């Protein structure tokens, strides 16, 4: 009799679970550059997001339903992200949108999601205007200005270098980093002897390199992405310049090391992923990502993974796919992730430690950590 009751119970439970699992999946939208100049970053961020969805579904999904990632290629182009945002909201009916893209497309999409009242999370885009779109928009990464301030502390205090040349990428990314660096440079005894700007299309830096060589800096603070920083660092070193080069999360890819070759050795960056971390969430992410993707984890991969995990946990805490309830759950979330502890202030910004990584023997490794709440505090409005 007891065996029969147990069998009936198992059958009923199985039928209920199957019915729940067969229900309409909960959709999370994801815009990222899968083609064009930023395709490598888009590939990594989407792998990170897919890993998060895979892990969540293997653990039973959310609210008894599968999670589904709806991905569109925005080519890192602001004009592409607007129709994508409208499609994700109007056609796909996503519960949450996530940007695995750069600042331009993220800024454009943020306004669309805000107007529709659908939560939107920027995984790694750094422009300050993103979260200013409204109370439905959040960011799980550092603001550009915050990372620039960390760069000033790294050079002036941790490295003890005072005579600095800046090489600044002329876009949202570069300008935001430069603004933060300049704001705090004097506080750490830094003398900015010159600043040189370049375009995202530039790959030949002979004129800038010659000027930097004449400046004889103690350190170089150079913003850029792996595809601009690789040629820049290579040409700086080829000219005989040995001053430390300090970059940021835009360098944070094995691709940078592949492009720059031996010139990458010793380059230090401010970022949010520590390859040598002993934190379980970070170690497990790195191991699982590399198994899934077949190459080394980077910052954008970890950021995509973090943002989707935040979205999923918020849906679970909300107990609903109601966008207002999800928004409120995101605003009150506290979650340990591969990129640090995620908690948001009133503007939807996070405050977490900056991980400094250095290239050693052709790979990124731990250099130091900047954990200065006053310095890293994001704006509240």
C-alpha positions in Angstrom: 0.0 0.0 0.0 2.8 2.4 0.9 4.7 1.6 -2.2 1.6 2.2 -4.3 1.0 5.6 -2.7 4.6 6.6 -3.3 4.3 5.5 -6.9 1.2 7.6 -7.4 2.9 10.5 -5.7 5.9 10.3 -8.0 3.7 10.1 -11.0 1.7 13.2 -10.0 4.9 15.1 -9.2 6.4 14.1 -12.5 3.2 15.2 -14.3 3.2 18.5 -12.5 6.9 19.1 -13.1 6.6 18.2 -16.8 3.6 20.5 -17.2 5.5 23.4 -15.5 8.6 22.8 -17.6 6.5 22.7 -20.8 5.2 26.2 -19.9 6.2 29.2 -22.0 9.9 30.0 -21.2 10.9 33.2 -19.5 12.8 35.3 -22.0 15.8 37.5 -21.4 16.9 39.7 -24.3 20.6 40.2 -25.1 22.0 42.7 -27.6 25.7 42.2 -28.4 28.1 42.7 -31.3 28.4 39.3 -33.1 29.8 40.8 -36.3 32.0 43.8 -37.0 35.0 45.3 -35.2 33.8 44.2 -31.7 32.8 40.6 -32.6 35.3 39.0 -30.3 33.8 40.8 -27.3 30.3 39.9 -28.5 31.3 36.2 -28.7 32.7 36.2 -25.2 29.8 38.1 -23.6 27.2 35.9 -25.3 29.1 32.7 -24.2 29.0 34.1 -20.6 25.3 34.8 -20.9 24.6 31.3 -22.4 26.6 29.7 -19.6 24.4 31.5 -17.0 21.2 30.3 -18.7 22.6 26.7 -19.0 23.4 26.6 -15.3 20.1 28.1 -14.2 18.1 25.6 -16.4 20.1 22.7 -15.2 19.1 23.7 -11.6 15.4 23.7 -12.4 14.9 27.0 -14.2 13.1 30.0 -12.7 9.6 29.8 -11.2 9.3 26.2 -12.7 10.0 27.5 -16.2 13.0 27.4 -18.5 15.0 30.5 -19.1 15.5 31.4 -22.8 18.2 33.9 -24.0 17.1 35.9 -27.1 20.2 37.2 -28.8 20.5 39.8 -31.5 23.6 41.2 -33.2 23.9 45.0 -32.7 27.3 45.3 -34.4 28.3 47.7 -31.6 26.3 50.2 -33.5 23.8 52.6 -31.7 21.5 52.7 -34.8 21.2 48.9 -34.7 20.4 48.7 -31.0 17.2 50.8 -31.2 15.2 48.4 -33.5 16.6 45.5 -31.6 15.3 46.9 -28.3 11.9 47.5 -29.9 11.9 43.9 -31.2 12.9 42.4 -27.9 10.1 44.3 -26.1 7.3 44.2 -28.7 7.8 40.9 -30.5 9.8 38.7 -28.1 8.1 39.9 -24.9 11.3 39.7 -22.8 11.0 40.0 -19.0 14.4 41.7 -18.8 16.9 43.1 -21.4 20.7 42.8 -21.0 23.3 44.7 -23.0 26.4 42.7 -23.7 27.6 45.6 -25.9 29.5 48.9 -25.9 28.4 52.3 -24.5 26.9 53.7 -27.8 24.3 50.9 -28.4 23.7 50.5 -24.7 22.8 54.2 -24.2 20.4 54.0 -27.2 18.7 50.9 -26.1 18.4 52.0 -22.4 16.0 54.8 -23.3 13.7 52.3 -25.2 13.6 49.9 -22.3 13.0 52.7 -19.8 10.1 54.1 -21.8 8.5 50.6 -22.0 9.0 50.0 -18.3 11.1 46.8 -18.9 14.3 46.3 -16.7 17.5 46.7 -18.6 21.0 45.7 -17.3 24.3 47.0 -18.8 26.8 44.2 -18.4 30.0 46.2 -19.1 29.3 49.5 -21.0 30.8 52.3 -19.0 29.2 55.6 -20.1 27.6 57.6 -17.2 24.4 58.4 -19.1 23.3 54.8 -19.4 21.8 54.5 -15.9 20.6 58.1 -16.1 18.0 56.9 -18.6 15.8 56.1 -15.6 14.9 53.8 -12.8 14.5 50.6 -14.9 18.2 50.7 -16.0 21.1 49.1 -14.0 24.8 48.5 -14.5 26.8 45.6 -13.1 30.2 47.0 -14.1 32.2 50.1 -13.3 31.5 53.5 -14.6 34.3 54.8 -16.8 35.1 57.7 -14.4 35.4 55.3 -11.5 37.8 53.1 -13.4 39.8 56.2 -14.4 40.1 57.2 -10.8 41.3 53.7 -10.0 43.9 54.1 -12.8 45.3 57.2 -11.1 45.7 55.4 -7.8 47.3 52.5 -9.5 49.9 54.6 -11.2 50.5 57.3 -8.6 50.3 55.3 -5.4 50.7 51.6 -6.1 53.4 52.0 -8.8 54.8 55.3 -7.5 55.0 56.9 -11.0 54.4 60.6 -11.3 55.3 61.8 -14.8 52.5 60.4 -17.0 51.5 60.7 -20.7 47.8 59.9 -21.6 46.8 58.3 -24.9 43.1 58.6 -25.2 40.6 56.9 -27.5 38.2 59.5 -28.9 34.9 57.9 -28.0 32.5 57.4 -25.0 34.8 54.8 -23.5 38.1 56.7 -23.8 36.6 60.1 -22.7 35.0 58.7 -19.6 38.2 57.0 -18.5 40.2 60.1 -19.2 37.8 62.3 -17.2 38.1 60.1 -14.1 41.9 59.8 -14.4 42.3 63.6 -14.7 40.0 64.3 -11.8 42.2 62.3 -9.3 45.6 62.5 -10.9 46.8 65.4 -8.8 45.6 63.7 -5.6 48.2 60.9 -6.3 51.0 63.3 -7.2 50.7 62.7 -10.9 51.9 65.3 -13.5 50.1 64.8 -16.8 52.8 66.0 -19.2 50.8 65.4 -22.4 47.6 63.8 -23.7 47.3 62.4 -27.3 44.0 61.3 -28.9 43.3 58.8 -31.6 40.4 57.3 -33.5 38.9 53.8 -33.0 39.9 53.1 -36.7 43.6 53.9 -36.1 46.1 51.0 -36.1 49.3 53.0 -37.0 50.5 55.1 -34.1 53.9 56.4 -35.4 53.3 60.1 -34.8 52.0 59.5 -31.2 54.8 57.1 -30.4 57.4 59.6 -31.5 55.9 62.3 -29.3 55.6 60.0 -26.3 59.3 59.0 -26.7 60.3 62.6 -26.6 58.2 63.2 -23.5 60.1 60.4 -21.6 57.2 59.5 -19.2 57.5 57.3 -16.2 54.2 55.7 -17.1 51.6 55.7 -19.9 47.8 55.7 -19.3 46.3 54.5 -22.5 42.6 53.8 -23.1 41.5 51.5 -25.9 40.1 48.1 -26.8 42.2 45.0 -27.5 42.2 45.7 -31.2 43.6 49.2 -30.8 45.7 48.6 -27.7 47.4 45.6 -29.3 49.0 47.6 -32.1 49.6 50.6 -29.9 51.5 48.7 -27.2 53.5 46.8 -29.8 54.6 50.0 -31.6 55.5 51.7 -28.3 57.7 48.8 -27.3 59.2 48.6 -30.8 60.3 52.2 -30.5 62.3 51.4 -27.3 59.8 52.9 -24.9 59.9 50.9 -21.7 57.6 52.9 -19.4 54.8 50.8 -17.8 51.6 50.9 -19.9 48.4 51.0 -17.8 45.2 50.1 -19.6 41.6 49.2 -18.7 39.0 46.6 -19.2 39.0 47.2 -23.0 42.3 45.4 -23.1 40.9 42.5 -21.1 41.0 39.7 -23.7 43.5 37.1 -24.7 43.2 38.7 -28.1 45.2 41.7 -26.8 48.0 39.4 -25.9 47.9 37.6 -29.2 48.0 40.9 -31.1 50.7 42.6 -29.0 52.8 39.4 -28.6 55.8 39.8 -26.4 55.2 43.6 -26.1 52.1 42.7 -23.9 54.4 41.5 -21.1 54.1 43.7 -18.0 51.0 45.6 -19.2 48.7 46.3 -16.3 45.0 46.9 -16.5 42.1 47.9 -14.3 39.2 45.4 -14.7 36.6 43.3 -12.8 37.8 39.7 -13.3 40.7 38.2 -11.3 42.1 35.1 -13.1 43.9 34.0 -9.9 40.9 34.5 -7.6 40.2 32.0 -4.8 36.5 33.2 -4.6 34.3 30.1 -5.5 32.0 32.1 -7.8 35.0 33.4 -9.8 36.9 30.1 -9.9 33.8 28.1 -11.0 32.9 30.6 -13.6 36.4 30.6 -15.2 36.5 26.8 -15.2 33.0 26.3 -16.6 33.4 29.1 -19.2 36.7 27.6 -20.6 35.0 24.2 -20.8 32.1 25.6 -22.7 33.8 28.2 -24.9 37.1 26.4 -25.5 39.2 29.5 -24.8 40.3 31.6 -21.8 37.7 33.7 -19.9 37.8 37.4 -20.1 36.0 40.4 -18.5 33.2 40.7 -21.0 32.4 37.0 -20.6 32.2 37.3 -16.8 30.2 40.5 -17.1 27.6 38.8 -19.4 27.4 35.9 -17.0 26.9 38.3 -14.0 24.2 40.4 -15.7 22.1 37.3 -16.7 22.5 35.8 -13.2 21.2 39.1 -11.7 18.2 39.1 -14.0 17.3 35.5 -13.2 17.7 36.0 -9.4 15.5 39.1 -9.6 12.8 37.2 -11.5 12.9 34.5 -8.8 12.8 37.0 -5.9 9.9 38.9 -7.6 8.0 35.6 -8.0 6.6 36.9 -11.2 7.5 38.2 -14.6 5.8 41.5 -13.8 8.4 44.1 -14.9 7.8 46.5 -12.0 8.3 43.7 -9.5 11.4 42.5 -11.3 12.8 46.1 -11.3 12.2 46.4 -7.6 13.9 43.0 -7.0 17.0 44.1 -9.0 17.2 47.4 -7.0 17.3 45.4 -3.7 19.5 42.5 -4.9 22.7 41.3 -3.1 24.5 38.6 -5.0 28.0 37.2 -5.2 29.2 36.9 -8.8 32.3 36.2 -10.7 32.9 39.9 -11.0 32.3 40.7 -7.3 29.3 41.4 -5.0 26.5 43.0 -6.8 24.4 45.6 -5.0 22.9 48.7 -6.5 22.7 52.3 -5.3 19.8 54.6 -6.1 21.1 55.3 -9.6 21.4 51.6 -10.5 25.2 51.6 -10.1 27.4 49.1 -8.3 30.3 49.7 -5.9 32.9 47.0 -5.9 36.7 46.5 -5.8 38.8 47.0 -8.9 40.9 44.0 -9.9 44.3 44.9 -11.4 45.7 42.3 -13.8 49.1 42.1 -15.4 50.4 40.1 -18.4 52.9 37.4 -17.2 54.2 34.7 -19.6 51.5 35.4 -22.1 48.5 35.3 -19.7 46.6 37.7 -17.5 47.3 37.3 -13.8 46.6 39.0 -10.5 48.6 42.2 -9.8 46.7 44.0 -7.0 43.3 45.2 -5.8 42.0 48.7 -5.3 39.4 48.6 -2.6 38.8 52.2 -1.7 35.1 53.0 -1.0 35.6 56.8 -1.2 37.5 56.7 -4.4 35.3 54.1 -6.1 31.9 55.4 -5.0 29.6 55.8 -8.0 27.2 58.8 -8.3 23.7 58.6 -6.8 22.1 60.8 -9.3 
